[in-house]
Amino acid sequence: MDRPDDLLKDLLRSVSRSFYLTLRVLPKSIRPQIGLAYLLARATDTIADTDAVPINRRMETLALYRDRILGVSKKEIPLEGFSHPTKSSTLLAEQLLLSRIEEALALLEGFRADDQQRIREVISVIVSGQELDLQRFGCASIQSIAALRTDAELDDYTWRVAGCVGEFWTHMCRAHLFTPARGGDREKLDAPAFLNNGIRFGKGLQLVNILRDLPADLRKGRCYLPAEALASAGLKPHDLLDPAIEPDARPVYDHYLATAHHHLVAGWEYTNTIPGRFVRLRLACAWPVLIGVKTLARLGRSSFLHPEQRIKVSRPEIRRILAGSLLASAWRPAWRKLFDRAAQRPP
């Protein structure tokens, strides 16, 4: 099947420079499927996040898009109003992606049936998470902040928008890469623990995003830190708008930093369960884990409620992570130290 380079390469790179690094190193046998799944998910995310469009219409468009992906509808997806003039290169790329949805859906039809099913299942779960987001936060604002209620809701949300991706990734690898494995490799790669670690891997990455974006989300009326956890510290979601209450909120925030860290430990275990001969796949898993745990280390020392401070790993640091992992991939002792080194908090 021919796949336009500018859809699965140039356009994908323009909508996600960080993920494109991972995609580029993936083995060719799974690269197109995972790349297309990402593009389809990015399109649903763009639809869900277009504030200029009323919530009911966004919900209707998401449902129609999901039906098209699932193959139960042939209706054209009406995208009027989802594009508007902008100077942001990222937003321009997202608008271009929306304009090429039909091409992306046509590519989906060209994959073999089992790959189509895996892509359809993961996008359906992701869309369900986006719909929940719109239902919970659709009427929220900085004057009326809505929050998740419990840890169970937070865990469910991270599963829907990212944990399911770890499951999808694992099933795709089992279908295309791990089939020749024998003996101990097969036993480990087929074990439920391997799949569970893949799910926790995705949840951890999403929780990193939630913790990093907390100040910005609060000003959109969204609080992903559960209200029950905040109440245990004598806080309400609206209180988090004031950076001065950080000492009171720090125990709650640190709890979720620890949760995210434990998930990424599972992600690192997942990475190291992959047999060493799959070097490209190991690197594709290691990079987001290492960048994620380094981000957590920064958040642990940051002013996490300050609206103007957005913690991120710089591009030079990312290049050092990539280069260091490439060098360490041939030497097990050095490879094993990568996670602990990335997790060290800066002075």
C-alpha positions, 0 to 999 in steps of 0.5 A: 500500500502506498502511503504519502510521505507528507502524511505519515512523515512531514505532516506527522512531524509538524504536529508532534516533533517529540513523538516523531523522534520515537516514530522514526526509530520504530521498526518499519513493520509497525511504524505506519500503523502506529504513525497513522493511529497517532494522526487519527488521535491527534485529529480527534484531540484537535476537534475536542479542543477547538473552543470556538466550536460549541460543545454539542457540535464538538461531541457530535463531530467526535461521534461521527469521526469515531463511527467513520474510523470504526467503519459503521458510517460513510458520512462526510465529517463536517469540519466548518468552524474547526479551522481559523486563521492563525500564525502558530505553526502547530495550529496550522499543522493541526488544521492541515491534518483536519483537512486531510482526514479523508486521506487518513481514513483511506490509509486505514482501509489499506492495512490488513484486517487485524491492524485495522481492528487494533487501530479502531479499538484504541481510537474508540477508547481515546475518543471516549476519554475526550468525550468525558473531558467535554462532559466534565469540563464543558461549562467550566471556567476560571470562575467555576473550576470543575475537578475530577472527584476521585483517584479512580476517575483519574486512573480511568482518564489516564487509561482512556487517553494513554494507557490504552495506547500502551496496550495497543502498542504491545498488541502491535508488537506481538503481532509483527515483531515478537512472533519469532521469539522462543523460550524465555522471551516468549514467556515474558512477552506473552505474560500479563505483567508485560501488557500491564506494564505497557498500560502503566507506561502510558498512564505515567506519561499522561500523568506527567502531562497533567502535573506539568500543565496544572496551572494552565488547565486550572485557568481553563477551569479544569482540575485533574487533581481529584477533589477528594485528595485536595479536600484531605489537605483542606483545599478546594480546586479554586485554591490552586489558582494562588501560588502562595498555597503551594506549601499546603498543596505540595503533599498532594502534588508530591503524591501524584508525582510519586504515582507518575514515577512508579508508572514510569518505573513500570515503563522502564521495566517494560522497555527492559523486558523487550529482548535486546535484539530489538534495539530500535523498539527499545530506544523508541520506548526508552526515550519517552520514559527517560524524558518523562522521568526527567520532567518529573524530577524538574517538577519536584523542585518547581513552583508548580502552581505558578502560571508563567512557569512551564517545566519542560526538558530542553531540546539540548537535554533531549539530544543528550538523552537520545545520544546517551541511550544510543551509546548505552544500548550496546552496554548493559551496565550503562543502559541500566543506569539511564533511568536513575540518572534521568530521575536525579533532581537538579540542584 
